[in-house]
Each structure stands twice: as structure tokens, then as C-alpha cells.
Amino acid sequence: MKECIRLDCECAKLCTYTASALSINSSYARELCTLCAAVCESCGNECKKYESHHCQQCAEACFRCAEACRAMAS
């Protein structure tokens, strides 16, 4: 589960940064959303490997975030 926790932290930091960049209408918003979607998808896939309820909730949240980021990037 060590990789899962590491990826959760990395994903959370990138999501926070991406949200901040979007709030200032960054010229890199599209690229950040594309990257954020990829990291969220990876994080969701890692979390989904574990049966615990909080891991499953995290996976679903990551997949929803990845979908939203893809929509914003297009």
C-alpha cells in the first residue's frame, strides 16, 4: 500500500495546483488538466486494487476528477 499512499499524496498536490491554476485562468490550464487527468487515472487504478472502503471511495473520486479534467482539457 506504500505506492498507493505516495500516489495519493502526489495526486492531491497536483489537483490542488491545477485548481489554483484554473482559478487564475492560467495559460497552461489545458496542459495541466491533461496531466492531472493522467495522474488521477493512475491513482484511481492503484487505489482500486485495495478492498478497503476508503480506497474504493478514493478510486471513484479519482476517476471522476480524471473525467472532469479531460473535459476541461478538450
C-alpha positions in Angstrom: 0.0 0.0 0.0 3.1 2.3 0.2 2.8 3.1 -3.5 -0.9 3.9 -3.1 -0.3 6.4 -0.4 2.6 8.0 -2.3 0.4 8.3 -5.4 -2.5 9.7 -3.3 -0.2 12.5 -2.0 1.2 13.3 -5.4 -2.3 13.3 -7.0 -3.7 15.6 -4.2 -0.9 18.1 -4.7 -1.3 18.1 -8.5 -5.1 18.5 -8.2 -4.6 21.4 -5.8 -2.2 23.1 -8.1 -4.3 22.6 -11.1 -7.4 24.0 -9.4 -5.3 27.0 -8.4 -4.0 27.5 -11.9 -7.6 27.3 -13.3 -8.7 29.9 -10.8 -6.2 32.4 -12.3 -7.0 31.4 -15.9 -3.5 30.1 -16.4 -2.3 29.9 -20.0 -1.2 26.3 -19.1 -4.6 25.2 -17.9 -5.2 22.8 -20.7 -1.8 21.0 -20.3 -2.3 20.9 -16.5 -5.7 19.3 -16.9 -4.3 16.7 -19.3 -1.6 15.8 -16.8 -4.0 15.9 -13.9 -6.3 13.5 -15.7 -3.5 11.1 -16.3 -2.3 11.2 -12.7 -5.9 10.9 -11.3 -6.5 7.8 -13.6 -3.3 6.2 -12.3 -4.1 7.0 -8.7 -7.6 5.6 -9.2 -6.3 2.4 -10.7 -3.8 2.0 -7.8 -6.5 2.6 -5.1 -8.9 0.2 -6.8 -6.5 -2.7 -6.1 -7.4 -2.5 -2.4 -10.6 -3.7 -0.9 -11.0 -1.2 1.9 -13.9 1.2 1.7 -11.8 4.4 1.8 -9.6 3.1 -1.1 -12.6 2.3 -3.2 -14.0 5.8 -2.4 -10.7 7.4 -3.4 -10.6 5.4 -6.6 -14.1 6.7 -7.6 -13.2 10.3 -6.7 -10.0 10.0 -8.8 -11.9 8.6 -11.8 -14.5 11.5 -11.5 -11.7 14.0 -11.3 -9.9 12.5 -14.3 -13.1 12.7 -16.3 -13.7 16.3 -15.4 -10.1 17.2 -16.2 -10.3 15.5 -19.6 -13.5 17.6 -20.3 -11.7 20.8 -19.4 -8.7 19.9 -21.5 -10.7 19.3 -24.6 
